[in-house]
């Protein structure tokens, strides 16, 4: 006999018609979608088939997500909280990411070790994508890829100035 605790919500979602699945996933992730601009105004299949690739993560104040010199394996989407970014070179200023920020993409795109440390300044709620899922979305959704590239270019321009 199966009990509710054995129930897998993703199995249920797989059998739903695509429009209902899309609406359900949109509802589940609605707070994040409202806060994170890059998740807004996507096609239906993004919400029905791919939004579930975003994993939720709650972290406590002081948690280090990634340190300088480490291999990044995730891209983060900050739903709530504040993240301190400490650059490798001390002559560069530390800065902060607040709600709606996307980070971690630059080093993955450039396939290099992290040049920054990311540390939570308060309790935070994030979504993250594994490197593999990130590349899947870049391939499947040109608008998502363009948004990510714009973020990476703007961040690099800021770093250079």
Buried (B, 14 or more C-beta within 10 A) or exposed (E): EEEEEEEEEEEEBEEBEEEEBBBBBBEBBEEBBEBBEBBEEBEBBBBBBBBBBBEEBEBEEEBEBBEBEEEBBBBBBBBBBBBBBBBEEEEEEEEEBEBBBBBBBBBBBEEEBBBBBBBBBEBBBBBBBBBEBBBBBBEBBEEBBEBBEEBBEEBEEEBEE
